[in-house]
Amino acid sequence: MSEGLRVFTWLLPGLVLGAVLLRGFRPWPLVGALLGRYRWINLVFVLLIAVATAMGIGVTAVERAVREGTARAADKFDLVVGAPGSELTLLLASVFAEPSAVGLVSGENYVAVSESAGVEFAAPLGFGDSHDGAPVIGTTMELVTHMAGGALAEGRGFETPFDVVAGALNPLEIGATFVPAHGFGDSAEEGLHGDVLTVVGRLPATGAPWDHALLTPIEGVWRTHGLAAGHAPGHDWLGPPFDARYFPGTPAIVVKPESLTAAYALRARFDAAEDMMAIFPGTELANLYGVLGDMRAALGALVAVTQGIIALGVLTALFVLTKLFARQIELLAILGAPLRFRLAVIWAYAAALLGLGTVLGVGLGYVAARVFGAVATARTDTLITARLGWAEAESAAAFLTLVLLLSLATSAVGLRAAER
Amino acid sequence: MILDLPSLALEAGETLGVRGASGAGKSTLLRALMGRAARAEGAVRWGGTDLLALPRAARTRFRAERMGVIFQDFLLFDELSAPSNAAIQALFRPRAARAGLAAEASRLLATMEIGETRRPVAHFSGGERQRVALARALSHGPDIILADEPTASLPAEAGAALVETLLEAVRARGATLIVVSHEPAVLARMGRVLTLDHGRAAP
């Protein structure tokens, strides 16, 4: 069944009820009169319903946006190898460029990984420096090209250890120079390093925190820190092959397997090694979603309870309002309006409030999700784009129909009480 | 017992004034005649139709088709215009009857010098509002018109004019009119007057 059809199916009971109840009648002038007479109370109802709807759809839209955004960020990282420790820390350090204290993979292990059958490339990562809050990440041109999807957005790749390819959202222009600070954030120390780096190229946008990063040859990072440059003296090329004897260690190796089959074989092999572990970032994220999924269920239940309370409040208020309309309802009965018409007027009044509230709630939910997405993107550097999908439309349609059906009972009870 | 009326017979086209002190049973009589008394025994027979013997829905339909009702405090929908109020039955009557209802409501409003204004009746004077209520009571061509203190909320001059309009309309269509009123000037214009005292017809 298509999504649109599912939404329609949810709405169908409410539509059928309306069609049956209103058939042959024109209650809308009276509904308009009732809406106008108690406009401020009605406005409060509409806002309550809007908030209930927005909560329902906002939570699912935001949760999906976070899932999609983080999955997109991990898209280029098929397999990551690190020293034994926390998989989550390795994931954060590599995919999300979060400064983390992780162990180092030795040169011997790096060479073993890079020379394994089925490895297209194995790029070491080097963290530790930053500039204006953006991480300076040492790596190889192979990984930069892979992240760029084949070609840089502008400029060129690494030719010297002091060249930098900036992430798509980093404010440094091509040609800009800087001296990296040692460390990150408030603890970053300026003036410890002397090498001046120059921005020579720019990555296209990836939606990952790497969009803010400054990528530089890992040899330059090692050298800046007074370490061996990964190659034997006199061998001054950039990138692989690295010499294990001159390899200072790396917190993470991003491995590009030649195939999916190779990826699983490599992961099993590296993970079995005593002093290495290998993770699929996508799998780690899925595990994380599993944990978050429980939270989502709890949050969903909380939202459902809140929606239920709001719906109950609105229905109770509808009952009270029906009693306020008692004279108008009695007048209609005296003028000869049939019971179904009197019921139709009250129900259509409720339906108008519910419909307006739901439409407003969808808009409100969309705006709230977008705002949350913008704030989350700014805070995590991961592109979180929340948008409304069919799931949210179904949620809104289900809520609307449920309350429309319940409001028929409330209208009937209210009418009976008003005419007593 | 609030009202005990052994017999009350009216000819078609007759006008009846009902008077009595507060609590004498005037409003209860009107409710019984509309078929809306909470508990009633006996019969309320309009022509060959015993209203009390009809199911509730049929009584409602009878009122829609054959009765026009006017209230002391007008009971209009304040947010609607005069034509919308006068043709209120068009909202629930069968489609075929709607155009005729609206046209008759417009004609009646024009003869009562209200016109086709779209202003909500909340902005109308008391006399104008009661004329709109009168147009509403007549627009569907009823042959029974019930009025509960129709002039009580109006100045004397406006009240007298309204009674003239009402009587003219009744005469023109040969309808039966029952007016509850405490005003001698109104009662004097009725063909016959019934006095209620503690729920019974006074001699």
Interface residues (C-beta under 8 A of the other chain):
Chain A: G24 F25 R26 P27 P29 L30 G32 A33 G36 R37 R327 Q328 L331 L332 A333 I334 L335 G336 A337 P338 L339 F341
Chain B: M34 R36 R56 A57 T60 R61 F62 R63 A64 E65 M67 V69 L75 F77 D78 E79 L80 S84 I88 Q89 A90 L91 F92 P94 R95 R136
